[in-house]
Amino acid sequence: MVCDGRVGGMRGGENDPMAAAAQHKIVIVEDEGLIAADLESRLKSSGYQVPGTADSAQPALKLIRESSPDLVLMDIRLKGEQDGIQVAQVLREQFDIPVVYLTAYEDRATLDGLPGRKPMGT
């Protein structure tokens, strides 16, 4: 490890946030195309790998199986019969991948679906 005078002082990317981000893959599951594209653009410009986006359950599960992401950004309401909460449950049972829920909805029915879900690591 060599100090080069920068804040953090390390050469070789040890303290480089972009280098650290590039090691992490994030999948986006969002049914609104413009929102998915914006999230993907922001994540990539921050250095994260985005192996893909999906707008419904089955394409999301296929993408996640194939790419083994470190994190999934999951919209609660998706196209098709399954919602994001159901997909996240499958992820928890089969893959143990953390999920961050996204939603534009504040209605009680949507929010009441979340408390019974355990956070990662419990």
C-alpha positions as CSV (number, residue, x, y, z in Angstrom):
1,M,0.0,0.0,0.0
2,V,1.5,3.4,-1.0
3,C,0.4,6.8,0.0
4,D,0.1,9.3,-2.9
5,G,-1.2,12.4,-1.1
6,R,-4.8,12.1,-2.1
7,V,-7.6,12.0,0.5
8,G,-7.6,8.4,1.6
9,G,-4.0,8.2,0.4
10,M,-4.1,4.9,-1.4
11,R,-3.1,4.0,-4.9
12,G,-4.5,1.2,-6.9
13,G,-8.2,1.9,-6.2
14,E,-8.3,0.7,-2.5
15,N,-10.2,3.9,-1.5
16,D,-11.5,4.8,-4.9
17,P,-15.3,4.8,-4.7
18,M,-15.7,4.3,-8.5
19,A,-13.4,1.3,-8.4
20,A,-15.3,-0.1,-5.4
21,A,-18.6,0.4,-7.2
22,A,-17.4,-1.3,-10.3
23,Q,-17.1,-4.5,-8.3
24,H,-20.8,-4.5,-7.5
25,K,-23.7,-5.6,-9.8
26,I,-27.2,-4.1,-9.4
27,V,-30.2,-5.4,-11.2
28,I,-33.2,-3.1,-11.6
29,V,-36.8,-4.4,-11.6
30,E,-39.0,-1.6,-12.6
31,D,-42.1,-1.5,-14.9
32,E,-41.8,2.1,-15.9
33,G,-39.2,2.2,-18.7
34,L,-38.1,5.8,-18.2
35,I,-37.5,5.3,-14.5
36,A,-35.6,2.1,-15.1
37,A,-33.5,3.9,-17.7
38,D,-32.8,6.8,-15.4
39,L,-31.8,4.5,-12.5
40,E,-29.5,2.5,-14.9
41,S,-27.9,5.6,-16.2
42,R,-27.3,7.0,-12.7
43,L,-25.9,3.7,-11.4
44,K,-23.6,3.3,-14.4
45,S,-22.3,6.9,-14.1
46,S,-21.5,6.1,-10.5
47,G,-19.5,3.1,-11.6
48,Y,-21.8,0.3,-10.8
49,Q,-22.4,-2.6,-13.2
50,V,-26.0,-3.0,-14.3
51,P,-26.4,-6.3,-16.0
52,G,-29.9,-5.5,-17.0
53,T,-33.4,-4.4,-16.2
54,A,-36.7,-6.2,-16.1
55,D,-40.3,-5.1,-15.9
56,S,-42.0,-8.3,-14.6
57,A,-41.4,-11.3,-12.4
58,Q,-40.2,-14.0,-14.8
59,P,-37.8,-11.9,-16.8
60,A,-36.5,-10.5,-13.5
61,L,-35.9,-14.0,-12.1
62,K,-34.2,-15.1,-15.3
63,L,-31.9,-12.0,-15.3
64,I,-31.0,-12.5,-11.6
65,R,-30.3,-16.2,-12.1
66,E,-28.0,-15.4,-15.0
67,S,-26.2,-12.4,-13.5
68,S,-25.9,-13.1,-9.8
69,P,-26.2,-9.5,-8.7
70,D,-25.1,-8.1,-5.3
71,L,-28.3,-6.1,-5.0
72,V,-31.7,-5.8,-6.6
73,L,-33.7,-2.5,-6.8
74,M,-37.3,-3.8,-6.9
75,D,-40.4,-1.8,-7.7
76,I,-43.3,-3.1,-5.7
77,R,-45.8,-2.9,-8.6
78,L,-44.7,-4.8,-11.7
79,K,-46.3,-5.8,-14.9
80,G,-48.0,-9.2,-14.8
81,E,-49.6,-11.2,-12.0
82,Q,-46.7,-11.2,-9.5
83,D,-45.7,-8.0,-7.6
84,G,-42.2,-7.0,-6.5
85,I,-42.9,-8.3,-2.9
86,Q,-43.6,-11.8,-4.2
87,V,-40.5,-11.7,-6.4
88,A,-38.4,-10.5,-3.5
89,Q,-39.6,-13.4,-1.4
90,V,-38.4,-15.8,-4.1
91,L,-35.1,-14.1,-4.2
92,R,-34.8,-14.4,-0.4
93,E,-35.6,-18.1,-0.5
94,Q,-33.6,-19.1,-3.5
95,F,-30.7,-16.6,-3.8
96,D,-30.2,-14.7,-0.5
97,I,-29.8,-11.5,-2.5
98,P,-30.7,-8.2,-0.7
99,V,-33.6,-6.2,-2.2
100,V,-34.3,-2.5,-1.9
101,Y,-37.9,-1.7,-2.6
102,L,-38.9,1.2,-4.8
103,T,-42.5,2.6,-5.1
104,A,-44.3,5.7,-6.0
105,Y,-47.3,4.5,-4.0
106,E,-48.1,5.6,-0.5
107,D,-51.4,3.8,-0.1
108,R,-52.0,1.7,3.0
109,A,-52.5,-1.6,1.0
110,T,-49.1,-1.3,-0.6
111,L,-47.2,-0.4,2.5
112,D,-49.0,-3.0,4.6
113,G,-47.6,-5.7,2.4
114,L,-44.1,-4.9,3.6
115,P,-43.9,-5.2,7.4
116,G,-44.1,-8.9,7.4
117,R,-41.0,-9.2,5.3
118,K,-37.8,-9.8,7.2
119,P,-34.8,-7.5,6.6
120,M,-31.7,-9.3,5.2
121,G,-29.5,-11.0,7.8
122,T,-32.3,-12.0,10.2
